[in-house]
């Protein structure tokens, strides 16, 4: 499988939205991905493509010197292959190049697989957002990577 990580384009949005619907109980509307990919100056929207098919996506907001991972997901057929890791590293490396010094994100308290990925790259739990997820009132953990300059691929 040949993997290409690149910026999201408008023609990717249907596939990105499908991945989001397969991955989350509260998926974003398709128009949100269109806004992020084409109109939001703070957004850096990425996809991972394998053999011409979009198989993972990430939206990052770059605000001054902070990178906020808004969403990241891999199609279920392609999970546990390191694609999410590659996408995360490329997006954070690009954000660092644009001046980001730290990164943060929210993750479901029960999503241990995602938390383990973030821990590998130096993210730490720095807070909690009670009842953040409206589908089941699950708490979100706020995770922060304070030193983006130290980001390395483990």
Contact map, one row per residue, 1 for C-alpha under 8 A:
1110000000000000000000000000000000000000000000000110000000000000000000000000000000000000000000000000000000000000000000000000000000000000000000000000000000
1111000000000000000000000000000000000000000000000110000000000000000000000000000000000000000000000000000000000000000000000000000000000000000000000000000000
1111100000000000000000000000000000000000000000011110000000000000000000000000000000000000000000000000000000000000000000000000000000000000000000000000000000
0111110000000000000000000000000000000000000000011100000000000000000000000000000000000000000000000000000000000000000000000000000000000000000000000000000000
0011111000000000000000000000000000000000000001111000000000000000000000000000000000000010010000000000000000000000000000000000000000000000000000000000000000
0001111100000000000000000000000000000000000001111000000000000000000000000000000000000000000000000000000000000000000000000000000000000000000000000000000000
0000111110000000000000000000000000000000000111100000000000000000000000000000000000000000000000000000000000000000000000000000000000000000000000000000000000
0000011111011000000000000000000000001000000011100000000000000000000000000000000000000000000000000000000000000000000000000000000000000000000000000000000000
0000001111111000000000000000000000001100000000000000000000000000000000000000000000000000000000000000000000000000000000000000000000000000000000000000000000
0000000111111000000000000000000001001100000000000000000000000000000000000000000000000000000000000000000000000000000000000000000000000000000000000000000000
0000000011111100000000000000000000000000000000000000000000000000000000000000000000000000000000000000000000000000000000000000000000000000000000000000000000
0000000111111111000000000000000000000000000000000000010000000000000000000000000000000000000000000000000000000000000000000000000000000000000000000000000000
0000000111111111100000000000010011000000000000000000000000000000000000000000000000000000000000000000000000000000000000000000000000000000000000000000000000
0000000000111111110000000000010000000000000000000000000000000000000000000000000000000000000000000000000000000000000000000000000000000000000000000000000000
0000000000011111111000000000000000000000000000000000011000000000000000000000000000000000000000000000000000000000000000000000000000000000000000000000000000
0000000000011111111100000000000010000000000000100000011110000000000000000000000000000000000000000000000000000000000000000000000000000000000000000000000000
0000000000001111111110000011110010000000000000000000000000000000000000000000000000000000000000000000000000000000000000000000000000000000000000000000000000
0000000000000111111111000000000000000000000000000000000000000000000000000000000000000000000000000000000000000000000000000000000000000000000000000000000000
0000000000000011111111100000000000000000000000000000001110000000000000001111000000000000000000000000000000000000000000000000000000000000000000000000000000
0000000000000001111111110011000000000000000000000000000000000000000000001000000000000000000000000000000000000000000000000000000000000000000000000000000000
0000000000000000111111111111000000000000000000000000000000000000000000000000000000000000000000000000000000000000000000000000000000000000000000000000000000
0000000000000000011111110000000000000000000000000000000000000000000000000011000000000000000000000000000000000000000000000000000000000000000000000000000000
0000000000000000001111111010000000000000000000000000000000000000000000001111000000000000000000000000000000000000000000000000000000000000000000000000000000
0000000000000000000111111110000000000000000000000000000000000000000000000000000000000000000000000000000000000000000000000000000000000000000000000000000000
0000000000000000000010111110000000000000000000000000000000000000000000000000000000000000000000000000000000000000000000000000000000000010000000000000000000
0000000000000000000010011111000000000000000000000000000000000000000000000000000000000000000000000000000000000000000000000000000000000010000000000000000000
0000000000000000100110111111100000000000000000000000000000000000000000000000000000000000000000000000000000000000000000000000000000000000000000000000000000
0000000000000000100110000111110110000000000000000000000000000000000000000000000000000000000000000000000000000000000000000000000000000000000000000000000000
0000000000000000100000000011111110000000000000000000000000000000000000000000000000000000000000000000000000000000000000000000000000000000000000000000000000
0000000000001100100000000001111111000000000000000000000000000000000000000000000000000000000000000000000000000000000000000000000000000000000000000000000000
0000000000000000000000000000111111100000000000000000000000000000000000000000000000000000000000000000000000000000000000000000000000000000000000000000000000
0000000000000000000000000001111111110000000000000000000000000000000000000000000000000000000000000000000000000000000000000000000000000000000000000000000000
0000000000001001100000000001111111111000000000000000000000000000000000000000000000000000000000000000000000000000000000000000000000000000000000000000000000
0000000001001000000000000000011111111110000000000000000000000000000000000000000000000000000000000000000000000000000000000000000000000000000000000000000000
0000000000000000000000000000001111111111000000000000000000000000000000000000000000000000000000000000000000000000000000000000000000000000000000000000000000
0000000000000000000000000000000111111111001110000000000000100000000000000000000000000000000000000000000000000000000000000000000000000000000000000000000000
0000000111000000000000000000000011111111001110000000000000000000000000000000000000000000000000000000000000000000000000000000000000000000000000000000000000
0000000011000000000000000000000001111111000000000000000000000000000000000000000000000000000000000000000000000000000000000000000000000000000000000000000000
0000000000000000000000000000000001111111100000000000000000000000000000000000000000000000000000000000000000000000000000000000000000000000000000000000000000
0000000000000000000000000000000000111111111000000000000000000000000000000000000000000000000000000000000000000000000000000000000000000000000000000000000000
0000000000000000000000000000000000000011111000000000000000000000000000000000000000000000000000000000000000000000000000000000000000000000000000000000000000
0000000000000000000000000000000000000001111100000000000000001110000000000000000000000000000000000000000000000000000000000000000000000000000000000000000000
0000000000000000000000000000000000011001111110000000000000111100000000000000000000000000000000000000000000000000000000000000000000000000000000000000000000
0000001000000000000000000000000000011000011111000000000000111100000000000000000000000000001000000000000000000000000000000000000000000000000000000000000000
0000001100000000000000000000000000011000001111100000000011110000000000000000000000000000000000000000000000000000000000000000000000000000000000000000000000
0000111100000000000000000000000000000000000111110000000011100000000000000000000000000010001000000000000000000000000000000000000000000000000000000000000000
0000111100000001000000000000000000000000000011111000011111000000000000000000000000000010000000000000000000000000000000000000000000000000000000000000000000
0011110000000000000000000000000000000000000001111100011110000000000000000000000000100010000000000000000000000000000000000000000000000000000000000000000000
0011110000000000000000000000000000000000000000111111111100000000000000000000000000000000000000000000000000000000000000000000000000000000000000000000000000
1111000000000000000000000000000000000000000000011111111000000000000000000000000000000000000000000000000000000000000000000000000000000000000000000000000000
1110000000000000000000000000000000000000000000001111100000000000000000000000000000000000000000000000000000000000000000000000000000000000000000000000000000
0000000000000000000000000000000000000000000000001111110000000000000000000000000000000000000000000000000000000000000000000000000000000000000000000000000000
0000000000000000000000000000000000000000000000001111111000000000000000000000000000000000000000000000000000000000000000000000000000000000000000000000000000
0000000000010011000000000000000000000000000000111101111110000000000000000000000000000000000000000000000000000000000000000000000000000000000000000000000000
0000000000000011001000000000000000000000000000111100111110000000000000000110010000000000000000000000000000000000000000000000000000000000000000000000000000
0000000000000001001000000000000000000000000000111000011111000000000000011110000000110010000000000000000000000000000000000000000000000000000000000000000000
0000000000000001001000000000000000000000000011110000011111100000000000111100000000000010000000000000000000000000000000000000000000000000000000000000000000
0000000000000000000000000000000000000000000011100000000111110000000011111000000000000011001000000000000000000000000000000000000000000000000000000000000000
0000000000000000000000000000000000010000001111000000000011111000000011110000000000000000000000000000000000000000000000000000000000000000000000000000000000
0000000000000000000000000000000000000000001110000000000001111100001111100000000000000000001000000000000000000000000000000000000000000000000000000000000000
0000000000000000000000000000000000000000011100000000000000111110001111000000000000000000000000000000000000000000000000000000000000000000000000000000000000
0000000000000000000000000000000000000000011100000000000000011111111100000000000000000000000000100001000000000000000000000000000000000000000000000000000000
0000000000000000000000000000000000000000010000000000000000001111111100000000000000000000000000000000000000000000000000000000000000000000000000000000000000
0000000000000000000000000000000000000000000000000000000000000111110000000000000000000000000000000011000000000000000000000000000000000000000000000000000000
0000000000000000000000000000000000000000000000000000000000000111111000000000000000000000000000000011110000000000000000000000000000000000000000000000000000
0000000000000000000000000000000000000000000000000000000000000111111100000000000000000000000000000001111100000000000000000000000000000000000000000000000000
0000000000000000000000000000000000000000000000000000000000011110111110000000000000000000000100100001111100000000000000000000000000000000000000000000000000
0000000000000000000000000000000000000000000000000000000000011110011111000000000000000000000000000000001110000000000000000000000000000000000000000000000000
0000000000000000000000000000000000000000000000000000000001111000001111110000000000000000000000000000001111000000000000000000000000000000000000000000000000
0000000000000000000000000000000000000000000000000000000001111000000111110000000000000000000000000000000011000000000000000000000000000000000000000000000000
0000000000000000000000000000000000000000000000000000000011110000000011111000000000000000000000000000000000000000000000000000000000000000000000000000000000
0000000000000000000000000000000000000000000000000000000111100000000011111100000000010000000000000000000000000000000000000000000000000000000000000000000000
0000000000000000001100100000000000000000000000000000000111000000000000111110000000010000000000000000000000000000000000000000000000000000000000000000000000
0000000000000000001000100000000000000000000000000000001110000000000000011111011000110000000000000000000000000000000000000000000000000000000000000000000000
0000000000000000001001100000000000000000000000000000001100000000000000001111111000000000000000000000000000000000000000000000000000000000000000000000000000
0000000000000000001001100000000000000000000000000000000000000000000000000111111000000000000000000000000000000000000000000000000000000000000000000000000000
0000000000000000000000000000000000000000000000000000000000000000000000000011111000000000000000000000000000000000000000000000000000000000000000000000000000
0000000000000000000000000000000000000000000000000000001000000000000000000111111110100000000000000000000000000000000000000000000000000000000000000000000000
0000000000000000000000000000000000000000000000000000000000000000000000000111111111110000000000000000000000000000000000000000000000000000000000000000000000
0000000000000000000000000000000000000000000000000000000000000000000000000000011111100000000000000000000000000000000000000000000000000000000000000000000000
0000000000000000000000000000000000000000000000000000000000000000000000000000011111110000000000000000000000000000000000000000000000000000000000000000000000
0000000000000000000000000000000000000000000000000000000000000000000000000000001111111100000000000000000000000000000000000000000000000000000000000000000000
0000000000000000000000000000000000000000000000010000000100000000000000000100011111111110000000000000000000000000000000000000000000000000000000000000000000
0000000000000000000000000000000000000000000000000000000100000000000000011100001011111111000000000000000000000000000000000000000000000000000000000000000000
0000000000000000000000000000000000000000000000000000000000000000000000000000000001111111100000000000000000000000000010000000000000000000000000000000000000
0000000000000000000000000000000000000000000000000000000000000000000000000000000001111111110000000000000000000000000000000000000000000000000000000000000000
0000100000000000000000000000000000000000000001110000000111000000000000000000000000111111111000000000000000000000000000000000000000000000000000000000000000
0000000000000000000000000000000000000000000000000000000001000000000000000000000000011111111100000000000000000000000000000000000000000000000000000000000000
0000000000000000000000000000000000000000000000000000000000000000000000000000000000001111111110000000000000000000000000000000000000000000000000000000001110
0000100000000000000000000000000000000000000000000000000000000000000000000000000000000111111111000000000000000000000000000000000000000000000000000000000000
0000000000000000000000000000000000000000000101000000000001010000000000000000000000000011111111100000000000000000000000000000000000000000000000000000000000
0000000000000000000000000000000000000000000000000000000000000000001000000000000000000001111111110000001000000000000000000000000000000000000000000001000000
0000000000000000000000000000000000000000000000000000000000000000000000000000000000000000111111111000000000000000000000000000000000000000000000000000001000
0000000000000000000000000000000000000000000000000000000000000000000000000000000000000000011111111100000000000000000000000000000000000000000000000000000000
0000000000000000000000000000000000000000000000000000000000000100001000000000000000000000001111111111000000000000000000000000000000000000000000000000000000
0000000000000000000000000000000000000000000000000000000000000000000000000000000000000000000111111111100000000000000000000000000000000000000000000001100000
0000000000000000000000000000000000000000000000000000000000000000000000000000000000000000000011111111000000000000000000000000000000000000000000000000000000
0000000000000000000000000000000000000000000000000000000000000000000000000000000000000000000001111111000000000000000000000000000000000000000000000000000000
0000000000000000000000000000000000000000000000000000000000000001100000000000000000000000000000111111100000000000000000000000000000000000000000000000000000
0000000000000000000000000000000000000000000000000000000000000101111000000000000000000000000000111111111000000000000000000000000000000000000000000001000000
0000000000000000000000000000000000000000000000000000000000000000111000000000000000000000000000010011111000000000000000000000000000000000000000000111100000
0000000000000000000000000000000000000000000000000000000000000000111000000000000000000000000000000001111100000000000000000000000000000000000000011111000000
0000000000000000000000000000000000000000000000000000000000000000011110000000000000000000000100000001111110000000000000000000000000000000000000011101000000
0000000000000000000000000000000000000000000000000000000000000000011110000000000000000000000000000000011111000000000000000010000000000000000001111000000000
0000000000000000000000000000000000000000000000000000000000000000000111000000000000000000000000000000001111100000000000000000000000000000000001110000000000
0000000000000000000000000000000000000000000000000000000000000000000011000000000000000000000000000000000111110000000000000000000000000000000111100000000000
0000000000000000000000000000000000000000000000000000000000000000000000000000000000000000000000000000000011111010011000000000000000000000000111100000000000
0000000000000000000000000000000000000000000000000000000000000000000000000000000000000000000000000000000001111110000000000000000000001000011110000000000000
0000000000000000000000000000000000000000000000000000000000000000000000000000000000000000000000000000000000111111000000000000000000000000011110000000000000
0000000000000000000000000000000000000000000000000000000000000000000000000000000000000000000000000000000000011111000000000000000000000000000000000000000000
0000000000000000000000000000000000000000000000000000000000000000000000000000000000000000000000000000000000111111111000000000000000000000000000000000000000
0000000000000000000000000000000000000000000000000000000000000000000000000000000000000000000000000000000000001111111100000000000000000000000000000000000000
0000000000000000000000000000000000000000000000000000000000000000000000000000000000000000000000000000000000000011111110000000000000000000000000000000000000
0000000000000000000000000000000000000000000000000000000000000000000000000000000000000000000000000000000000100011111111000000000000000000000000000000000000
0000000000000000000000000000000000000000000000000000000000000000000000000000000000000000000000000000000000100011111111100000000000000000000000000000000000
0000000000000000000000000000000000000000000000000000000000000000000000000000000000000000000000000000000000000001111111110000000000000000000000000000000000
0000000000000000000000000000000000000000000000000000000000000000000000000000000000001000000000000000000000000000111111111000000000000000000000000000000000
0000000000000000000000000000000000000000000000000000000000000000000000000000000000000000000000000000000000000000011111111111000000000000000000100000000000
0000000000000000000000000000000000000000000000000000000000000000000000000000000000000000000000000000000000000000001111111111000000000000000000000000000000
0000000000000000000000000000000000000000000000000000000000000000000000000000000000000000000000000000000000000000000111111110000000000000000000000000000001
0000000000000000000000000000000000000000000000000000000000000000000000000000000000000000000000000000000000000000000011111110000000000000000000001000001111
0000000000000000000000000000000000000000000000000000000000000000000000000000000000000000000000000000000000000000000001111111000000000000000000001000001000
0000000000000000000000000000000000000000000000000000000000000000000000000000000000000000000000000000000100000000000001111111100000000000000000111100000000
0000000000000000000000000000000000000000000000000000000000000000000000000000000000000000000000000000000000000000000001100111110000000000000000111000000000
0000000000000000000000000000000000000000000000000000000000000000000000000000000000000000000000000000000000000000000000000011111000000000000011110000000000
0000000000000000000000000000000000000000000000000000000000000000000000000000000000000000000000000000000000000000000000000001111100000000000011110000000000
0000000000000000000000000000000000000000000000000000000000000000000000000000000000000000000000000000000000000000000000000000111110000000000011100000000000
0000000000000000000000000000000000000000000000000000000000000000000000000000000000000000000000000000000000000000000000000000011111000000001111000000000000
0000000000000000000000000000000000000000000000000000000000000000000000000000000000000000000000000000000000000000000000000000001111110000001111000000000000
0000000000000000000000000000000000000000000000000000000000000000000000000000000000000000000000000000000000000000000000000000000111110000111100000000000000
0000000000000000000000000000000000000000000000000000000000000000000000000000000000000000000000000000000000000000000000000000000011111101111100000000000000
0000000000000000000000000000000000000000000000000000000000000000000000000000000000000000000000000000000000000000000000000000000011111100111100000000000000
0000000000000000000000000000000000000000000000000000000000000000000000000000000000000000000000000000000000010000000000000000000000111111111100000000000000
0000000000000000000000000000000000000000000000000000000000000000000000000000000000000000000000000000000000000000000000000000000000111111110000000000000000
0000000000000000000000001100000000000000000000000000000000000000000000000000000000000000000000000000000000000000000000000000000000001111110000000000000000
0000000000000000000000000000000000000000000000000000000000000000000000000000000000000000000000000000000000000000000000000000000000101111110000000000000000
0000000000000000000000000000000000000000000000000000000000000000000000000000000000000000000000000000000000000000000000000000000001111111111000000000000000
0000000000000000000000000000000000000000000000000000000000000000000000000000000000000000000000000000000000011000000000000000000001111111111100000000000000
0000000000000000000000000000000000000000000000000000000000000000000000000000000000000000000000000000000000011000000000000000000111111000111110000000000000
0000000000000000000000000000000000000000000000000000000000000000000000000000000000000000000000000000000001111000000000000000000111111000011111000000000000
0000000000000000000000000000000000000000000000000000000000000000000000000000000000000000000000000000000001111000000000000000111110000000001111100000000000
0000000000000000000000000000000000000000000000000000000000000000000000000000000000000000000000000000000111100000000000000000111110000000000111110000000000
0000000000000000000000000000000000000000000000000000000000000000000000000000000000000000000000000000000111100000000001000011111000000000000011111000000000
0000000000000000000000000000000000000000000000000000000000000000000000000000000000000000000000000000011110000000000000000011110000000000000001111100000000
0000000000000000000000000000000000000000000000000000000000000000000000000000000000000000000000000000011100000000000000001111000000000000000000111111000000
0000000000000000000000000000000000000000000000000000000000000000000000000000000000000000000000000000111000000000000000000010000000000000000000011111000000
0000000000000000000000000000000000000000000000000000000000000000000000000000000000000000000000000000110000000000000000000000000000000000000000001111111000
0000000000000000000000000000000000000000000000000000000000000000000000000000000000000000000100010001111000000000000000000000000000000000000000001111111000
0000000000000000000000000000000000000000000000000000000000000000000000000000000000000000000000010000100000000000000000000000000000000000000000000011111000
0000000000000000000000000000000000000000000000000000000000000000000000000000000000000000000000000000000000000000000000000000000000000000000000000011111100
0000000000000000000000000000000000000000000000000000000000000000000000000000000000000000100010000000000000000000000000001100000000000000000000000011111110
0000000000000000000000000000000000000000000000000000000000000000000000000000000000000000100000000000000000000000000000001000000000000000000000000000011111
0000000000000000000000000000000000000000000000000000000000000000000000000000000000000000100000000000000000000000000000001000000000000000000000000000001111
0000000000000000000000000000000000000000000000000000000000000000000000000000000000000000000000000000000000000000000000011000000000000000000000000000000111
